[in-house]
Amino acid sequence: AFDGHDCVHVIDFNLMHGLQWPALIQALALRPGGPPSLRLTGIGPPSSDGHDSLREIGLRLAELAHSVNVRFNFRGVVAARLEDVKPWVLQVSSIEVVAINSTMQLHRLLVSDLTRASPIDIVLGWIRSLNPKIMTVVEQEANHNQPEFLNRFTEALYYYSTMFDSLAA
């Protein structure tokens, strides 16, 4: 997806520990014709202990990128809820090709509240406005977002009992 592009901006909806990005940085370093400039925006929850883990992850990734001669820029965006992120905060440039990574985040947006816009509609709207070249999505196959508690509980019970049965096997 990045072939022929000199500026790549990856937006990760849940940076966690950033372990998925060293392989990409190393692959870009080996790209014929030289690596593109890589900008990574990692979205993560606020820290409960005041520790800036997003910044630390960014520094480690920057060290790796520097060691393999990839121009790298990191930006951490702290957000308690993904739907609270505004597209302008991501600072996407018109010269960048955008890639979005969503790991286990979209299912959290499915519960709707009648008093405000649907969270999934908000996030999908600003994703569309960013016009990503590629988007990777990893989600569990479960239906935990029924409007009624009993239905949510039953679905969760089936899902987790199946998961634990498979672990026992």
MOSULWO-V116812 format. One record per residue. N is the residue number from 1. RES is the residue in three letters. PHI is phi in degrees with one decimal (999 if undefined). PSI is psi in degrees with one decimal (999 if undefined). D_LAST is the distance of its C-alpha to the last C-alpha in whole Angstrom. Layout:
N/RES/PHI/PSI/D_LAST ; N/RES/PHI/PSI/D_LAST
This chain:
1/ALA/999/-21.8/39 ; 2/PHE/-96.6/-3.3/41 ; 3/ASP/-56.5/133.2/43 ; 4/GLY/80.6/3.2/47 ; 5/HIS/-110.9/137.0/47 ; 6/ASP/-96.4/-16.3/48 ; 7/CYS/-130.6/119.9/47 ; 8/VAL/-118.1/133.7/43 ; 9/HIS/-123.7/112.3/42 ; 10/VAL/-100.8/129.3/38 ; 11/ILE/-112.8/116.5/37 ; 12/ASP/-105.6/117.1/34 ; 13/PHE/-69.1/-18.7/33 ; 14/ASN/-150.9/85.2/31 ; 15/LEU/-60.4/-32.8/32 ; 16/MET/50.8/-113.0/29 ; 17/HIS/-104.0/-0.6/30 ; 18/GLY/73.4/16.7/31 ; 19/LEU/-69.9/-16.0/29 ; 20/GLN/-81.8/-12.4/29 ; 21/TRP/-94.0/-24.6/32 ; 22/PRO/-58.0/-37.8/33 ; 23/ALA/-63.7/-40.1/32 ; 24/LEU/-66.2/-43.5/34 ; 25/ILE/-59.4/-44.5/37 ; 26/GLN/-67.1/-38.1/37 ; 27/ALA/-65.7/-40.6/37 ; 28/LEU/-66.0/-33.8/40 ; 29/ALA/-63.4/-28.4/42 ; 30/LEU/-93.3/3.2/41 ; 31/ARG/-64.0/131.7/43 ; 32/PRO/-59.3/134.5/46 ; 33/GLY/90.2/-1.1/49 ; 34/GLY/99.0/156.5/47 ; 35/PRO/-77.1/150.6/45 ; 36/PRO/-76.9/169.5/45 ; 37/SER/-75.8/131.2/46 ; 38/LEU/-114.9/126.3/43 ; 39/ARG/-119.0/128.9/43 ; 40/LEU/-118.5/125.1/39 ; 41/THR/-110.5/116.7/39 ; 42/GLY/-106.2/125.6/36 ; 43/ILE/-100.2/134.3/36 ; 44/GLY/-151.8/164.1/34 ; 45/PRO/-74.6/159.2/35 ; 46/PRO/-64.2/146.8/37 ; 47/SER/-78.7/138.4/37 ; 48/SER/-78.0/-21.5/37 ; 49/ASP/-108.1/9.9/38 ; 50/GLY/79.1/5.5/41 ; 51/HIS/-81.4/130.8/39 ; 52/ASP/-90.5/77.1/40 ; 53/SER/-69.4/-32.2/36 ; 54/LEU/-60.2/-43.0/37 ; 55/ARG/-63.7/-42.7/40 ; 56/GLU/-62.8/-41.6/39 ; 57/ILE/-63.2/-43.9/36 ; 58/GLY/-59.8/-40.1/39 ; 59/LEU/-65.1/-42.1/41 ; 60/ARG/-63.7/-42.4/38 ; 61/LEU/-67.0/-36.4/38 ; 62/ALA/-64.4/-39.7/42 ; 63/GLU/-62.1/-44.2/42 ; 64/LEU/-62.4/-47.6/40 ; 65/ALA/-60.1/-41.7/41 ; 66/HIS/-62.0/-39.8/45 ; 67/SER/-67.3/-22.9/44 ; 68/VAL/-112.2/15.8/43 ; 69/ASN/61.8/41.7/46 ; 70/VAL/-106.9/124.3/44 ; 71/ARG/-67.4/125.5/46 ; 72/PHE/-137.8/140.6/44 ; 73/ASN/-137.9/134.2/45 ; 74/PHE/-121.9/143.4/42 ; 75/ARG/-140.4/126.4/42 ; 76/GLY/-97.8/135.2/40 ; 77/VAL/-120.0/117.1/40 ; 78/VAL/-89.8/125.9/39 ; 79/ALA/-150.7/129.4/38 ; 80/ALA/-69.3/-34.3/37 ; 81/ARG/-132.3/138.5/36 ; 82/LEU/-60.7/-36.4/36 ; 83/GLU/-69.6/-12.1/38 ; 84/ASP/-82.0/-13.5/41 ; 85/VAL/-73.3/133.4/41 ; 86/LYS/-101.6/141.2/44 ; 87/PRO/-57.2/-33.8/45 ; 88/TRP/-66.7/-24.4/48 ; 89/VAL/-65.8/-27.7/46 ; 90/LEU/-76.3/-15.1/44 ; 91/GLN/51.4/52.6/47 ; 92/VAL/-78.4/128.9/46 ; 93/SER/-92.6/152.5/49 ; 94/SER/-69.2/-18.6/51 ; 95/ILE/-88.8/-4.6/51 ; 96/GLU/-93.6/143.9/47 ; 97/VAL/-91.0/133.3/44 ; 98/VAL/-103.5/136.0/41 ; 99/ALA/-126.5/139.6/38 ; 100/ILE/-121.2/135.6/35 ; 101/ASN/-120.5/122.7/32 ; 102/SER/-126.6/111.1/30 ; 103/THR/-115.3/111.2/26 ; 104/MET/56.8/41.9/25 ; 105/GLN/-119.1/-35.6/28 ; 106/LEU/-67.7/-31.6/29 ; 107/HIS/-64.0/-23.3/27 ; 108/ARG/-72.8/-13.4/29 ; 109/LEU/-96.8/0.5/32 ; 110/LEU/-79.7/-26.3/32 ; 111/VAL/-71.1/125.3/33 ; 112/SER/-107.2/154.7/36 ; 113/ASP/-121.1/129.9/39 ; 114/LEU/-67.5/-15.8/43 ; 115/THR/-86.7/-10.3/45 ; 116/ARG/-147.3/173.1/44 ; 117/ALA/-64.2/151.9/43 ; 118/SER/-64.6/128.9/39 ; 119/PRO/-57.3/-38.7/37 ; 120/ILE/-66.1/-37.2/36 ; 121/ASP/-66.1/-38.7/39 ; 122/ILE/-62.0/-51.0/41 ; 123/VAL/-67.6/-44.7/38 ; 124/LEU/-63.5/-32.6/38 ; 125/GLY/-64.2/-46.5/42 ; 126/TRP/-76.0/-24.7/42 ; 127/ILE/-63.1/-46.2/40 ; 128/ARG/-60.5/-38.9/42 ; 129/SER/-66.3/-25.2/45 ; 130/LEU/-80.2/-15.3/44 ; 131/ASN/52.3/59.9/43 ; 132/PRO/-67.5/145.9/40 ; 133/LYS/-74.9/-33.7/40 ; 134/ILE/-148.5/148.2/37 ; 135/MET/-139.2/127.7/34 ; 136/THR/-105.1/136.3/30 ; 137/VAL/-130.9/128.1/28 ; 138/VAL/-123.4/121.2/24 ; 139/GLU/-140.9/150.7/23 ; 140/GLN/-77.3/150.4/20 ; 141/GLU/-91.7/89.7/20 ; 142/ALA/-153.0/155.6/20 ; 143/ASN/-120.8/78.6/24 ; 144/HIS/-98.1/15.6/24 ; 145/ASN/-120.8/33.0/28 ; 146/GLN/-67.0/147.6/29 ; 147/PRO/-66.5/-30.2/33 ; 148/GLU/-97.0/139.5/32 ; 149/PHE/-57.6/-45.1/30 ; 150/LEU/-59.9/-41.5/28 ; 151/ASN/-66.2/-42.3/27 ; 152/ARG/-61.3/-45.9/26 ; 153/PHE/-61.6/-44.8/24 ; 154/THR/-62.6/-45.7/22 ; 155/GLU/-61.8/-43.1/21 ; 156/ALA/-64.7/-39.7/20 ; 157/LEU/-61.1/-47.0/18 ; 158/TYR/-61.9/-45.1/16 ; 159/TYR/-61.6/-52.7/16 ; 160/TYR/-72.8/-31.4/14 ; 161/SER/-67.1/-38.0/12 ; 162/THR/-64.4/-42.4/11 ; 163/MET/-62.5/-46.6/10 ; 164/PHE/-68.0/-35.1/9 ; 165/ASP/-62.4/-40.6/6 ; 166/SER/-68.1/-34.2/5 ; 167/LEU/-68.3/-38.7/5 ; 168/ALA/-65.7/-36.9/4 ; 169/ALA/-68.3/999/0
